[in-house]
Amino acid sequence: MFVSGMSVKRPVTTVMLMLIAVLLGLVSLNRLPVDLYPEIEVPVAIVSVDYSGVAPAEMETLVTKPLEQVLSTVSDLDEISSYSRQGSSIIIVQFQYGTNMDFAALEMREKVDMVKGALPDGSGTPMVLKIDPNAKPVIALSMSSQMPIDKLQSIVEDDISSRIERLDGVASVSSSGGKEKEIRVELNQAKLSGYGISITQIQNVLRSENLNLPGGTVKRGDQELIVRTTGEFKTVDEIRNIPLTLRSGESIRLYDVASVEEKDKDIDSMSRYNGESSISLSVSKQSVANTVKVAEAVLLEVNKLKAEYPDINMEVAMDQSEFINKSISNVVSSAVGGGLLAIIILFLFLRNIRSTFIVGIAIPVSIVTTFALMYFADLSINLISLGGLALGVGMLVDNSIVVLENIYRLAEEEGYQMEKAAIEGTKQVGVAVFASTLTTVAVFLPIVFVEGFTAIIFKQLSYTVTFSLLSSLVVALTVVPMLSAKILKVGETKKRKHKGFSLGRILDVFSNGIDWVAKKYSGLLRTALSHRKLSIILAVALLISSVGLVSMVGSELFPAEDEGNFTVDIEMPFGASLEDTDALVKKVEAIVDQIPEKEDVFSNIGSTGNKFSLSASNSSQVSVNLKDSDERDRATKEIVEEVRKKVELIPGAKIEVNESSSVSGGVGAQGSPISVVIKGDNLETLEELGLAFRDIIRNVPGTTEVKLDVEDGEP
């Protein structure tokens, strides 16, 4: 082939081009984002509206239905559902796969703006948000200190949170726990009635007095000065002395009818780390940001903050990047080990260092070149893409072996000069090598045309396998013939007699073993050919039995992963006080503390840390980090089962124990959901039936979570 001839005749140019490709690959490797899985864009968006103090029925009538009607006209709509709860309405809009979610969210905002003015005056502004599977916090921090909690919270919110939010890739930092100060105005109803003052009048006075207003401009010589009136309250006494005008025209002070004091705000959430009260920070990354890089930047900033605030104990309660780095490291080590084994096997068969070097160079050059192609294709390093590379490692040397063997044959058996043998040998098998590579590419490349969630996940595997195989094809047709012409020697005896324990003796033993296997295989092949009917019957029986066993093999999108942590989600009845919730969480913490494999326990009381959860503020979460897998005898799944059995005995709340999964939305180790809808015209009867049905499903083996939704409709 022309390319092979040029590479042999221009060895320096070939080597330089190879080094350029390797250099591009190494630079691209440092710039490729690292994550656990490929970036997943779920075609789902939500519209959230807050309307404090409104019952679910009114929320549905006044807010949910008008929004549902206008959102049902959005393009590429697949399904729409809504949740109307006390004080909040959430509408979930699901689009068809392949929809551009940026344009879909923009169209949703336009539709919402059309009916925004028709919503009740007291309702909040509708928020349109795209669902991001990676929106869950990448790092959770715990802050504790001996200083007063209000001072600690002031430092955390004013300095620590703001510094972390400024980091590249960080989307938001939310805090929970701690105490806040507020100015509490407690009115005396009897005095208000005596003076004839309403609560609305006091609200209006407080609102109008606590303002800074622009006052225009004034000229002072050649200067034009901006004037403003400052009216915001600076002290509690200013609030106490606000004048209130009576109907008679006289005026009194606010302290005549109310007490005004600065007090701690009622706590609606708490945080604990290993049983110690703390303030927690949850750091979420931007959807396009890289998890590992964001986590590294946050941890670096935390180390700086520790040096600046030695009185504050800062602990990392959760770090997603730790599991990602371990997973990527395992895949990389497996790929490297596979490559080394491939080179060793090559040496055992070829019995020549030069031949092994020529063929073995195809693996690292092809892999490094693949990183450059991945970078320009906007891919990332993750379990799927690295899995594709690991899958292709064994195939990267196939083309090179075919080319090298033919070159060696022409040089040794046909008597060709090495340079001519390299050119002619590559030319003879070039078309076959090219065709064999394309047949393998034809298996993986069509995955990029598959639609749906499967395409999002496995598209990168298809690309990486294709890129690596094409890179190995180029290496086989250029680098291998060039190196063969320069360093390969023929005429060496393939088999030598060696005495004692040596490398040559090991190679002789291996060759004798291969010859024995070939001899036995020849005998087996002759037996099969002489009993053709029996061979066909055995093959068909094996095929049928294999197909029958398929139904006994479980199926899942991703294999279960032992990430070494799990969560206990606690949902109290609506209206439960924070004290009751905290008491129940402490019972759960006591159960978790009995686990010998436990390392850290992080609790959020009155909040799950998920900003857009469908649960109300009566939800809590206990996150448990376990020791490394090599330091414990039990898997996370076994520990979860033990905790699940113990927390079932705690009455008064809905408690669910789930092994943490890096794939959000219920995909992965948690399995796929099955939906059962019960409809009828009597909601009370339906709810009783639904609760009974839920209890039945919970007893089914493998069930991790059962959620109940009762719909009013035709039976």
N, C-alpha and C positions, 0 to 999 in steps of 0.2 A: 504494500500500500504506500501511497505517496507520503503520508504522514510518518510512517515508520522509516522510510528511506531518508527523509529529511532529518529525523531524530538521530539516526545512526551516523549520517554524514556531518551533522552539526551538533556534536556532543556537548560543547560548551553552551550553546544556545539552549539545548534541551535541559541541561542542569540549571541554568539561570531561570528558565521559565518554571521549572519545578520548585526552585527556591522562592520565586515570587509568589507562587500559589500557596506554598507553606507559610510564607510571611503573612499573606493576606488572611490565611486561616487562623493563625495565632492572634493577629490583631482583632479579627472578628470574634474569636473565642472570648476575649476579655470584654467585648462590648455586647455580647449576646445576653439578654435578660435570663435570669434563672428563676424558675418557679416549679411548683410541684406538678401542675397540670397546665395544658395550653390555656390561653385566655378564652374564657367562655362568655359569650354574649347570649343571655337568655331573652327570648322575645316576649318579655313581660314587663309591664309598667303599672304603677299604681297611682291613684289619686287619693290623697288624704286630706280630710277636713276635720277640724276641731270645732266643737260647739259645746262649751262647758255647761254642765248641769242639765242637759237635755236627755230624755229617756230614749231607748233604742227605737221605739215605734215612731216617735216624732222625728228622730234622725233619718229614718228611712223615708218618711213622707216629705219632709222639708228639704233634705239635702241629697240623700242617696238617689232617689228616683229621678229628679231633674238632671243630675249628672249622668246617670246611666243612659237616659234617653238621648242626650246629645253625644255621649261617647260611643254609642252604638253605630254612629255614622262614620267612624274613623276607618280609613282604608286598611286593607289586609287584616281585618279583625277576625280572630278565630273563636275566642270565647271571652265572655265578660261575667264577672261575679262580684259580689259585694258583701261587706260585713258592717252591719250597723250596730254599734255598741253605745253604751252610755257615754255621751260626750264626744264621740268620734265616729267617723265614717270612712271606711277604706274600700275603694273600688279597684279590683284587680282586672286588668285588661291584658289578655293573652293574644299575641299576634302569630301569624304563620312564620315558620322558620325561613330564614333568608331575608326577613324584613329589616330594613335599615332603621335601627331603633332611634337614632338621632332625629331623623325626619318624622318617625312615628310619634316621638315625645313632643316634637314641635307642633305637629298637627293636633295632638291631644290638648296642648296648652291653648291653641287657638279655639278649639271647641269649648273648653272650660271657660274661657274669657267671655264667650257668648252668653252664658247663663250665670256668670259670677254675680252680676248685679241683681239677679232675681233670688239669690239666696238670702236667708234671714240676716238681719243687721248684726246680730250678736255672733254669727258664725265667723270662723277664721278664714283666712285666704286659702283656697285650695292649692295644694302642692302636688305637682306632677313629677314623679321620680321613676327612673328606670331601675329595674331590679338588677343588681350586680352581685353575682355569686361570691365575688371576692371582697364584698363590702364589710364582712365581719372583721373585728379587730385583728391586726397582725401581732400586736404586742399589748399586754396588759401590765401596768405598773402599780405597785403598792407603795404608798407614802405614809410613814408613821414617824412620830417624834414625841419627845417629852414636853415640848412647848405646847401652849394652849391650842386647842383644835381650831379656833377661829383664826389665829395667827398662821397656823400651818396651812389652812385652806386659802388664806389670802396670798401666801407665797406660791402655792401650787397653781392657783388660777391666774394670778397676775404675772408670774415670771416663768415657772416651769412649763405650764401648758402652752403659753405663747411661744416660747423658744422651740418647743417640739413641733408646733404647728407650722413654723417657718421653714422646717426642713423640707428638702426637695422630695416630692412624692407623697408627703403626708396630706391626707384630705381633711381630717378632723381629729380633735382630741376631746373626748367627753369624760367628765368626772362624776363620781358618785361617792356618797358618804360625806362626812364632815358636817359642819353647822354654818348657817348663814345668819347674819343680823338683819333685822327689819324694824321699821318704825310702826308700832302697833297703836292704833287709835281705837280705844274702847269707849263706846258711846253709852250714856246714861239715858235710857228710854224715858224714864219719868221726867227728867229735866227737859228733854227734847219736846215732849208733849206740853209741858208747862210753858215753854217759850214759843211753841208753835213752829218748830223747825223740823224739817224732814231730813231723812238720811240723804236723799238725792241732792238737797241743797248743800250739804256739807261736802259731798263728793265733788260737786261742781266748783265749790270754792277752793278745795285742795288742788283740783286739776288746773284751775285758772291761775292760782297763785304760784304754782311750782313751774314757772316757765321763764326761759330766756328769749327775748324777742328782739328782732332787728329794729333799729331806730333811724335808719337812713344814713345820710352823710352830712357833714358840716364842713365849711371852708374856714381854714385858719391861716391866714396869709396865703402863701402859694401852696399850702398843703390841703388835701382833701381827706378828712378823717371819717372813719366808719364808726357809727354810734350804735350801741346796743344797750338794752335794758336787762339787767340781771335780776331775776326773781326766784331762782331756784333756792330751795331751802338748804342751809348749811349747818344748822344746829336744830336740836329738838325743841329748844325754847322758841325758835321762830315759828314752828308749827303750833305750839301751844298758844301763842299770842295772836294767831290769825283772827281778825275781827269777823263776826257774824252779824249781819244786819237783820233786825227783827221787823215785823210788819208795822210796828208802831214808829219805825224810823230810828229807834235806839239801837245800839250795838253792844254785843257782848264778846267775850273771848272764847276760843275753842275750849280752853281748860275749864270753863264754867259748865260745860255739858259733857265733857269727855276727859279721859285720862290718856295722855300721850307719853309713851315710854319706848325706849329702844330695847328690844328683846331678841332672844334667839328665835329664828324662824322654825316653825314646826318641821320636824324631820320627816321626809317621805322616802328616804332611802338610806341604807347603811352599807358599810363595806368592812370586811375582816380578812386578814391574811394570817393564816396559821393561828387563828383564835384571837389575834390582836386587832383592835379597832384601827382602821386606816382610811386613807382617801385613795380611791382607785382611779387610774387613768387608763382609758381604752383608746389606743391609737389605731385609726383606720387609714388605709392607703388609698390613693387615687386609683381609679379603675385601670388606667393604662400604666401605672407604676409597677415596678418589680418588687415583689415581696421581700426577697433577700436583701436587696440594696436598701430598701426603706428600713428594714429591721436593723441592718448594720449602722445606718446613719443615726437611728434612734438610740441604739445602745452606745454608740460613741458619744452622743450628746448627754446621755444619762451618766456616763463616766465623768464627763466634765462637770455636770451638776453635782455629783457626789463630792467632788473636790471643793466646789464653791459653797455647798451647804452640808458641812460635816454633821450638823445636828439632826439632819433628816435621814432616816433609814429608807433607802430606795431599793426595792426588790422587784425583779422581773418575775411576775406571776405566770405569764404565758408568753411564749415566743414561737410563732408559726415557723419562722425560718429555721429553727433548730431541726425540726423533723424533715423539712425540705432538704437541708444540707446533708442530713444523714441518708435520706433516700437517694439523692443524686450521687452521693459518694459511693453507696452500695452498687448502683448501676454502673458507675464509672469503673469501679474495681472489678466488677464482673466482666465488663467489656475488655478491660486491659488483660485480665486473666485469660479470657477467651482468645485474645490476640496472641498472647505468649504461648498458649497451648497449641494454637494453630501453627505457629512458627516451629515449635518443638516437633510436632507431627511431621511437618514438612522436612525437617532435618532428618528424622528417622527414616523417611522414605527416600529422600534425595541423597543422603549420606555425603553431602558436599556443602561446606560452609559458603562457598561462593554462590552456588545455586540457591541456597536458603536465603542468603542476603538479598539476592536479586528479586526473588518472589516475595520475601517478607517485607520489603520496602513498600510494597503496594498497600499494606494495611495502614501504617501511620500516615503516608502521603494522602491516601484516599480519604481518611477520616478528617485530617486537618483541612484538606480542601473542601470537604463537606461543610465545615463550620463557616467558611466564607460564603458558600452558596446559601446556607441557612440565614446568615445575616442579611444578605441582599434580598432574600425572600420574606423577610420580616417574621422569622420564626423565633422560637425561644428554646433554651435548654430546659427540658422537663423530663418526667418519667417516660412520656410517650415518645418524644423525639429521640432520647437516648436509648430507649428500647428498640427503636428502629435501627439505630446505629449498631447496637449489640446484636440485633438480628442479622444485620448485613456483614458483620465481621467475618464470619466463616465463608461468605460468598465473595469477599473482596479479593481473594487469592486465586479463585477459579480461573479467571481469564489469564492471569499471569502464568499459571502452571501450564495451561494449554500452549501458550505462546513459547514459553521456555523449553518445554519438552520437544516441540517441533524444531526449534532452533538447535537443540542439542542433537536430535536425530540426524538432521542434515549435516551437521559438522562432524559427527562421529561415524555415521554409517555411509553417508554420501560423499564424504571427503571435501565438503565445501570449506572455503576460508571463513573464518569466524564472522567477518563483516558481511560477506555475502550470505552466509547462513542466517544471520540475524534479519537481513532484509527479506530474503526469500521465504524463510520460515514464518515470519509474521504475515507476509502477503498470502501464503497458502491457507492459514487458519483465520485471517482477519475477518472475513465475512462470517464465518461460523461463530467466532467469538462475539462479534457484533450482534448477530441474530440471537444467540443464547442470552445475552444481557438484556436485549429488548423483550424477550419472552418473560423474564423475571420482572422487568419494569412494568410490563403489561398487566401483571397480576396486582401490583400495588398502586400504580398511578390512577386507575379509575376510581379509587376511593375518594379522590378530590371532587368528583362529580356527584357523590352521594349527598343527599340533603338530610336535614334534621340534626339532632344532637350528636349522632354517631359521626357525622362528617366533621363537626366542630372538634371532637376529641381526636379522631384518628387521621385527620388530614395531615398533621405534622409527621406522623409515622410514615405515611405514604411518601411525603416529600423527602424525608431523611434517607429512607431506603433507596429511593430513586437517585438522589444526589450522590450517595456513596457508591452505588453501582456504576453510574456514569463516570464518576471520578476514577474508579478502578479500571474501567474500560480504557480511558485515556492513558492511564499509567501503563496498562498492559501493551498498548499499541505504540507507546513512545519511549517511556523510561526503561522498560524491560528489554527491548531489543538493543537500545543504546548501551546499557550496562552489560548485556550479554556479549556485545561486540568488543567491549573494552576489558572485561575482567574474567569472563567465563573461559575455562580451560576444559578440553576434552581429552579422551585417551587415558584418563585415570581409571584404575581398576575399581569397579564398583564393589566387588567383594574381596576382602582380604582376610587371611587367616591370622587371628590374633590369639595370643596366649595370655593367661592371667586375667585379672580384673582391670579392664580399661574401657575407654569410650568405644574403641573399635570393636571390642568383644561384645559390648551392649548392642551395638548396631548389628553385629552378626546374629545375635540371639533374636533380635526383632525381625530381621530379614527371614531367618529360618521359621519364625512363627507365622509370618505373612505367607510364606510358601506353603506351610502346613494347612493354613486356613484355605488358601486357594485350591490345594489338592482335595480337601474335604468338600469344598463347595462344588468342585467339578464332579465328584462322585454323587453328591446330592442332586445336582442338575441332571445327570444321566438317569438317576432313579426316577425323577419327576417326569422326564421325557418318555421313559418306558412305561409309566403308569399315568397317562394323560387324563383319563376320566377321573381317577381318584384325586389327582391334583386339582382338577377343576372343581370337584365336589367339595374338597377341603377349603378351597379359596372362597367358594360361594357360602359355605357354612360359616366361615370366619367373618365374612362380610355381613351376613344376616345377624349373627350374634352381636357384632359390634354395633350395628344399627339399633338393635334392641336395648343395648346398654346405654344408649344416648339419653333415654328418658330417665335413667337413674342418676344422671349427672346433673348437678344443680347449675343454674345459670345466673349471672349477674354482670352488670356493666363493668364494675371494677372489683378486684378481689378485696377481701377484708384486710385492713391494715391495722397493725398494732402501733398506734401513735403514742401509747403510754399515758393517756389521759382520758378522762370521762367527765360528764356533767350530770348533775342531779337538778332537774327543773321542777320547781315547786310552785303550784298555783293555788292560792287560798281563795275561799269564797269572796265574792264582791262585798266590800264594806268591812273586811277584816282589818283590824288595827295593825300598825307596824309592830307593836309590842307582841301581839299574838303571832305574827309572821316570824318575828325574830326568835321567839321561843321555839317554834317548830323547826326553823333552820338550825338552831343549836342542837336539836335532837338528831337531825341528819348529820351534822358535823361530828357528834359523838359517835355515831355509827361508822363514819368514815375514818375517824381517828383510830379505830380498832384494826384497821387494815395494816398489816406489817409492811406492805410494799409502798405505802403512801410516802410521798416526799413533801408536797406542798398542797395546802387547801386554801382556795380563794373563793370568798362568798360575797355575792351581791344581794342584799336584802331589800325588797321593794322594787327591784329592777333586775332585768336579765342582761343588761348591757347592750341589748339590740334595740336600736333607735326606732325601727319600723316594725317591731313585733306586733302581731295581732293581739297579744295578751295585754291586759291592762296593768296598772301599777301594783296589783296584788300578786305579781309574779316575782320569784326569786330564783337564784341559780347558785349552785355550789360546784365549782370547778376543782377537780382533783388531778394533780400531776403525780405520776408514779415514777419509781426508780427506773433506771435503764433496764432494758430487757435482759441483759446479761447479769443483772444483780437481783433478779427475781425469778421464782420458779413458775409462777402462774402468768398466763396471758391476761391482757386487759379484759377480754371477753369473759373469762371466768370470774374475775373480780367484780365486774359489772353485774353478773348474775347473782353473786353473793349479796351485794349491796341492794339489788332490786328486791330480793326476797325479804331482807330486813326492813326496808322502808315501807313495804306493803303493810306492815303492822302498825304504822303511824296513822291514826285517824285524823280527819278534819281537813284534808287537802288532797289535791291531785298531784302525785309525785311520779315523775318519769326519770329513769336512769338510762342514759344513752352513751355509747362509746363515741368519742369525738371522731368526726370525719372531716377531712380536708376538702371534700367536695360538698358544696353547699346545696341546699334545696332537696335533701333527702336522696341524693344520688350517690351510689358508692356502697360502702359497707353496710349502710342502713337498709339497702334494698329499695325496690320500687313500691310505691303505694298502691293499694287496691281500694277503690271508692265504692261504697254501698250507700245508696240514697233511698230513704224511706219516706214516702209521700202519703198524705191523707188530709182530711178536713177537720181533724180534732188534734190540735197541737199537744194537749195534755196527754192524751193516749199515745200519741206518736213518741213523745219524749220518754214515757215509761218504757215503750217497746224498744226505743233506741238504746236506752241505758242497759236493758237486759241483753240486747244484741251485742253491745260493746263488751259486756262482761264475758259473753261466750267467746268472742273473737280473741280476747286477751289471753285465753287459755290455750289458744292454738300455738304449737311449738314454732319458734322463729319470729313470733310477733313482738315488735319492740315498742310500737306506739299505736294507739287507736284514738282518733278524734271523732267527735260526734257533731253532726250538723243535721238538724231536723227542718224539713221544708214543708210549707203549707201549700197544698195543691191537690190535683186530682188523685184519688186513691189508685 
